[in-house]
Amino acid sequence: MSEHIALSMAAACTAGGLIGYFKTGSVISLVAGAGIGALYAYSGLEIKKNGNHGYDMAVGASLLLLGAMGPKAIRTLKPVPTTMSILGLASGAYYSKKAYEFRYGV
């Protein structure tokens, strides 16, 4: 079940990067969205395989997403950066909890 969130985040990040590229022509948005989306996709596959580092990678991808989009969301209050920041925060909290449970068997 946990891998579904990571794979959904991969799709959302890639879509957000594409929206940024097509709206403003920002190649950085495209590359960052695809890169963070790839991290989420790989972490989702690791979680599905019961890999050791899938949850940790998802936390890292969430921190990257929040770090990249958070300041822009605060500065501009535009819908895409704000939505991506909220999703990054929520998925980071979820995967932090899951990583703790996986590591300590809670």
LINKAJO-V749310 format. One record per run of one state. SS is the DSSP state (H for helix, E for strand, L for the rest). FROM is the first residue (numbers start at 0). LEN is the number of residues. Records with the same first field share a line. If there is no record, write none. Layout:
# LINKAJO-V749310
SS = FROM-LEN, FROM-LEN
This chain:
# LINKAJO-V749310
L = 0-1, 24-2, 48-5, 76-2, 104-2
H = 1-23, 26-22, 53-23, 78-26
